[in-house]
Amino acid sequence: MKYTGAEILIKTLLDEGVDTIFGYPGGAVIDIYNALYDYQDQIKHIRPSHEQGGVHAADGYARSTGKTGVCIATSGPGATNMITGIATAYMDSIPLVCITGNVASHLIGKDAFQEIDIYGVTMSVTKHNFMVSDVAKLQDTVRKAFSIANSGRKSPVLIDVQKDVMQSMYEYEPKPSLPLAQLPQFEQSEIEKLAEYINNANKPIIYAGGGVNSSNAGKELRELMNKASIPAVNTIMTIGVLGELDQLNLGMVGMHGKNSSNFAIENSDLVIALGTRFSDRVALNTKHFAPDAKIIQVDIDASEMNKNVIVDYAVVGDVKEVLTALLPLIETKNRQAWLDNIAEFKKEDYQAPCCEEQIKPHQLISYVVNELGEDLIVVTDVGQHQMWSAQYCARTKPRTFLTSGGLGTMGFGFGAAIGAKVGNPDKPVVLFTGDGSFTMNMNELKTAVDSKIKTTTIILNNHTLGMVRQWQNLLYNKRFSQTDINHSFDYVKLAEAFGAKGYSCKTVNEFKAAFIDSQKQDGPVIIEVLIDQDELVLPMIPAGGTVEDIIME
Amino acid sequence: MKKMRVLSILVKNNAGTLTRVAGLFARRGYNIDTLTVSATKDHRFSKITLTAELDDIMLGQLMSQTAKLQEVVSIEELFDHNSVLREILLIKVAVTHECRSKLIEIANIYKGVVVDLSRESMIIELTGKPQKIDAFINVIDNFNIVNFCRTGVTAVQR
């Protein structure tokens, strides 16, 4: 039977299992919305205030559920507004399918109203993108997009559809999803070589990255750690994969990681890098990263090998598959001397002081995560609050800590929190943000109110762009250029103006009271917490530094 | 150590594929020296042949990054010993009556062909390995070269 391109698009999305779309209508996608009108009972549609927020929402949905996030925007500005969102997902390997309308084919290249070459523009922030100018190719293009987004290293894919394609009629028959591309194959000899490195190491350390999360390899990772008594450190992308309660898990590594994690890497004789890219926030100084260690690496993406740090041996493969093959070859060991060393390192971990009169970031974060338990999904924006959240969120389950790790997108949080709540209606979702990040995309508060999405936003207000100020404070001679905000913003009134409930507090008791009351509300809530302007994220190793350069106060 | 590499990339013959490959080189900070694109026996695919100055680490990075592109079917490095590498030179030289025959004599040694001749200038066409082209340009360097154009390397494995 024949349908319009717009109907074929919606039907193919349904074939791919899509039940939620984050999108914004406009001239070039009006046909999609016209078709969507008939499918309101099958597809939940969330309209953000701005397309960037829409993509962040699809991203938060994907990060928290493991499904593919789907978003729609119109041509021109709608499409360009998506770019920061797409780039955020791209840098963190999150699967998205982004659909943009474009002007009709006879107007392409004519600088028509709201025409932009989004295909060209997004080439470097997507794994692949398509321009559809023939309705006959629409269905298969959508199917390919889902397969590409989820094959191997996951990533966003964009489909740009010309307006007349959506209006043309073509045959449609339901088709199953395309299979995912085969995972990279490895030889048993490669696994034996990995095992040899591990079995011969006295002081091995696992350095686990986001790839462990994407391949759902938490269980296999834990087996490896426990069987061979190998401690692990995690990146910001792996928070929750290893729990706080895993004895052998030291916690986050890198610029604001734990001292014990950084000391463990520094003193190890073997670094086992799993699904991670040795980013410059972890391998701060690539020449002195793990100076006495051999480095072995497992990653699904061959181009991660020797990209940032030269490794001694690498296997290209899915972390879960490689670990499954590796485990039988790993010798059971207790490595007591090394674990005793690690115990000593732990004694040097930073202990944040508490204060009752003006609440400290770690106090409020710890309080919230204790109150809401292990199902709580913690979302962050970017800056100091992000690092405090990473340090104190104490997540024990995968996909419960959502943050823009690679791109570091201020303004990511509110959209992502909306997406997380839509994808997990039964779980509490808390966004920790700063006054800088929050004001970047606070328009999405309107989305949360309109769509009745219950999120708790906690703004750590220090009246400054805290992370930049921290660098100015420690590294730029206290020359606080353009960082202090000092606006007399009333967050309570702001929340009320949007139709939400707002709170403002400073002391521990005020915060607790506000938080308890906020959880009784039906809709989204905003809690402003006044914190000290000079509060620092500690410990800190400056960019390019080593453990020799740790700043503790 | 950096050296000249010849890469042969088989790609799907779709609009925008060249942009993807060239764009990848640009954003990863690698400079392409020469680039040719041509049809292949199978019209669904095209062959990109390019040369760039790369060390071993850069080469590994670039090959694995390129291989990730959805439109790329395969990428391999070509070597002098297992491939025939050729490029074409068109070079325009200002000549006087006195030096004309001397230039033709040198061109003949290199199996170059005079494809255009006027009273003031001539254009010589030369096909060969890049090294041969380099050598020819070097030998006639003391003539008054007006300009030249090289096609860049194209190559087929033996």
Interface residues (C-beta under 8 A of the other chain):
Chain A: Y119 G120 M123 S124 K127 H128 M131 I148 D301 A302 S303 M305 N306 K307 I310
Chain B: A15 G16 T19 R20 G23 R27 I57 G60 Q61 S64 Q65 A67 K68 L69 Q70
